[in-house]
Amino acid sequence: MTDAAASVRNDSIKWTSHALVEKWSGEQVAEVIARTGVQNPSGSLLASYLAPAEIAEASGNLLTTAGLTRLASLLVAGGGQALTNTATRLGVGDSTTAAAIGDTDLGAAAGSTHRFFMTMDATYPSVSAGVLTAKATFGASDGNFAWQEWGLDVGTPTVTSGTTVNATFFNHKIASLGTKVSPAVWALTVTVTIS
């Protein structure tokens, strides 16, 4: 290798994501409620009693411009809300419009009943060895439509579940994950590996 070739170096960062949806039927949820007395069991509680009736997975997504800007701002202490348990949500919608780096929201129409952002389960998001994990459990009355897209948003220090996107729409993925109907409970876990 020549000195000139040795001096040319390409540094890059790789963003790899994966979504996992664990699906419990209404009967499974009722069984766990009867056994535990917990009226709105989280995905973690359901999984500790019963295997999901079905699992769907999808890999890849786009880090949006807003998400990249927030990451860079946090790196230099330039301000902005970090991804914390009370400020982060996972959203799903039924749009199949291609994701784009400039997206600031899900493709499903704002305020529509075919989109929903759910707050994080306890202890999420978490980070270990360069892997960010976000998890949200969508209860029997949440997100009952075809899940064709997903994304993570970050708002103020305390957010609530709902149909409106928060300040920063972090990433976006179009992928068919199934159609949720009440009384099913689904848990969406998203991992992002930065390497």
N, C-alpha and C positions, 0 to 999 in steps of 0.2 A: 504494500500500500504506500503510495507516495505521500509526502507531507501535505500536499494540496488536498488530496482525497481524505486524509485523516482530519484535516481542519474543517471539512464540510460535515456538519452535523445537523440532523433533523430531529428536533425535539418535538414531541407531540403528547397530547393527553387523550386518553381513550375513555369515552362515556358509553357504558354498556348497561342496558336495563332489561328487566324481566318482570312480567306481571303474572301473578298466580291468583286464580279465583277459586276459593273453596266454597262449595255449594251444599247447604243442608236443606232438606225438605221440611215442610211444615210439620210433618209427623216427627221427624228427628228433633226439631226445635221444641215441640211440645213435650217430648220425652225428657229432654234435658231440663226444661222448666219444672216438670213434675219431680225430677230427682233432686234438683238444687234449690228450687224456690226463686231463682233469679229470673225475673220477668223479661229482661232484654239481654240474653246471654251474648257475650262477645264471641268472635271466631275462636279465640284461644280457649275459652271455656267449652264451647261446643266440641272442639277438637280433642279436648282432654277426656271427653265421654264417648264420642262417636266419630268414626271416619266420615269425611264428607261423602255425600251421595254421588257427587261428580266433581271433577276438577277441570278447569280450563287454563291454558297458558298462552302467553304471547311474548315474544322477545323483541327488543329494540324500541326506540322512540326518538323523538327530536328534543334536544335541549333548546328551548326557545331563546330568542334574543334577550327577553326580559330575565329569564333564568340565568343565562350566562352573565348578564350585567350584575345581577344580584350576587352571584358567586364572586365575581371580581371585586365588587364593592366590599363584601364581607372580608375578603383576603387582605385588603388594605385598610380595614377599619373605617371604611367610608360611609358607614351607616346602612340602615335597612334591617328589617326583621329577619332573624335567623329562622331556620326550620326547627321549631320547637313543638312540643306536644299540643300546646294550646293555640298555635298560630298556623298549623299546617293541616291541609285537608286533601283527600283524594276525590276526584270528580269523575263521573261517568256520564255518557250521553249516547244518543242514538244516531248521530251524524256519521256519514261515511265519506264526507268531503276530506280530501287528502290533507294531512297535517303539513304545516309550513313553519319555517323557523321564526317568522314574524307573528305567529299566533299569540293572541292575548287572552284567549278564552276557548272553551270547547266549541265545536261546530254546531251543536244543537242550540236552537234559538234561546237567547237569554230569557229567563222567567218561565220557560217551557216546563211542562210536566215530564219531559223526556230528557232531563238532565238533573244531576244531583251531586252535590259536594258533601262528603261526610267527614266529620272530624276524626282525628286519630284515635286508635285504641290506646289504652294506658301503656306507657313506656315507649311509645313510638312518636316520631321517628327515632331510630337509633343508628349509630355508626360503629362499625368494627372492621379493622384492617382494610380501610378504604372502601367499604361497602355501606351505603346508606340503605336502610330498610324502613319503609313506610307501610302502615297497615291500618285499614279502616273496616269496620263491620257494618254492613248495610242491613238494618233490621227489616222485619216483615213489611213495613209500610214505606220503606226507602228504596228508591231506584228501581221501581217496577216497570221496566221497559227493556227493549233490546240494547244490550251493552255493546256498542260499536266503536267506542273511543274512550280513552281515559287520559287524565292528566293530574298533576299535583299543583296546588296553589298555596301561596303564603300570604297571610293578611296581617292584621294588627296583632298585638300580643294575645288577644283572646278572640277567637272566631267561633261561629256557630255553624251547624249544618244548614244547607239551603241550596237554592237554585242559582244564586248569583256568584260570579267569580270574585275572588279577592284581588288585592292589589297586584300581585305578581303571579302570573300563570307560568309555571316553571318548565314544564315539559308536556309533550302531546304525542299520543299514539292512536292510530286507527287500527282496530283489531276486533273481530267478532268474538265476544266472550260468552255469548248465550243470551237468552231472554229470561229475566228475573220476574217472577210473579209471586204475589203474596199467597201464603204466609212463609215462603222460603226466606232464609237468611244467608247472605253471601258475605264472605270476607275477602277483600282485595288486598293482596300484599305485593308491593312493588319494591324491587331491589335495583339499586343503581351502583355499579362498580366503576370507580374512577381509578385508572391505572396509567 
